[in-house]
Amino acid sequence: MAKAKTDRERTERREARKAVAEAKRADKESRKLAKTLSPDARAAFEANTAPALASIRAAREERGARPRRAERMARSAAAQLELASIRATASGDAERWALAQRDAKKRAKTIKRRRAQAKRANKMAKFVALHAVVASVTTPTDQEHAEKKLKRVRRRARSAPRPSA
């Protein structure tokens, strides 16, 4: 005969399930963040997050047998992922850190924000590089500039009314 579950066991399993889901969300966001990083930074980021990902998998397996331990492992893994994202994007301001510490659900969101921030930085760099190339191609040389100026002066001299004597 199967052992009856108590209310406490049910609540512990529910909490563990929620914690694992939050950790999985943080994992998803951290993978998206990794895609936006340079190859070197990405390798370092993935090396930093590997233990956290292993903890999430272990927590998922422990969820049924030891729900409290699974919950603890999942919350710890989510925190590790967020710390890694702070190191990768160098945007660890105190306000966001306090927010993430208070509410574990916000962790995935903060990782998402950092990913967006890294994306904006990449876009700006590309924009500046493109405009520098365009400016170097379209800016006339000194000789071209002098020729245009001479042409303008000759045109004005031709069209200027001549004094009649």
TAUR-V305950 format. One record per residue. N is the residue number from 1. PHI is phi in degrees with one decimal (NA if undefined). Layout:
[[N,PHI] [N,PHI]]
//
This chain:
[[1,NA] [2,-72.7] [3,-76.0] [4,-73.3] [5,-87.2] [6,-88.9] [7,-61.8] [8,-62.3] [9,-62.1] [10,-62.9] [11,-65.1] [12,-62.4] [13,-66.3] [14,-62.7] [15,-63.3] [16,-63.2] [17,-61.2] [18,-63.1] [19,-63.5] [20,-66.6] [21,-62.7] [22,-62.9] [23,-64.8] [24,-66.0] [25,-62.9] [26,-62.8] [27,-62.6] [28,-60.8] [29,-66.2] [30,-68.7] [31,-66.2] [32,-64.6] [33,-62.8] [34,-59.9] [35,-64.4] [36,-86.1] [37,-83.6] [38,-67.5] [39,-55.6] [40,-67.1] [41,-63.9] [42,-65.0] [43,-62.5] [44,-65.3] [45,-63.3] [46,-66.2] [47,-66.5] [48,-70.5] [49,-91.6] [50,-55.7] [51,-63.0] [52,-66.0] [53,-65.4] [54,-65.1] [55,-63.9] [56,-63.6] [57,-61.8] [58,-65.2] [59,-63.9] [60,-62.8] [61,-73.0] [62,-79.1] [63,-50.2] [64,-77.8] [65,-79.0] [66,-131.0] [67,-62.2] [68,-66.4] [69,-65.5] [70,-61.1] [71,-62.0] [72,-61.3] [73,-63.8] [74,-66.2] [75,-63.6] [76,-63.7] [77,-64.2] [78,-62.7] [79,-65.9] [80,-62.9] [81,-63.0] [82,-67.4] [83,-60.2] [84,-63.6] [85,-68.3] [86,-64.3] [87,-65.4] [88,-70.4] [89,-102.6] [90,53.4] [91,-131.9] [92,-96.4] [93,-72.3] [94,-62.6] [95,-64.8] [96,-65.0] [97,-61.6] [98,-63.5] [99,-61.3] [100,-67.5] [101,-66.2] [102,-67.1] [103,-127.0] [104,-63.4] [105,-66.1] [106,-77.8] [107,-59.5] [108,-61.4] [109,-65.4] [110,-67.9] [111,-64.0] [112,-62.4] [113,-63.1] [114,-64.7] [115,-63.3] [116,-63.2] [117,-64.8] [118,-63.7] [119,-64.0] [120,-62.3] [121,-62.0] [122,-63.0] [123,-62.4] [124,-63.0] [125,-62.2] [126,-64.1] [127,-60.8] [128,-63.7] [129,-62.9] [130,-62.2] [131,-66.7] [132,-64.7] [133,-64.7] [134,-62.2] [135,-63.2] [136,-69.5] [137,-78.9] [138,-88.9] [139,-72.1] [140,-72.9] [141,-76.3] [142,-62.3] [143,-65.8] [144,-60.9] [145,-62.4] [146,-65.1] [147,-63.5] [148,-64.0] [149,-64.8] [150,-61.9] [151,-60.8] [152,-62.6] [153,-62.9] [154,-63.0] [155,-62.3] [156,-63.4] [157,-65.1] [158,-68.8] [159,-87.2] [160,-70.9] [161,-67.4] [162,-86.1] [163,-70.1] [164,-89.9] [165,-110.6]]
//
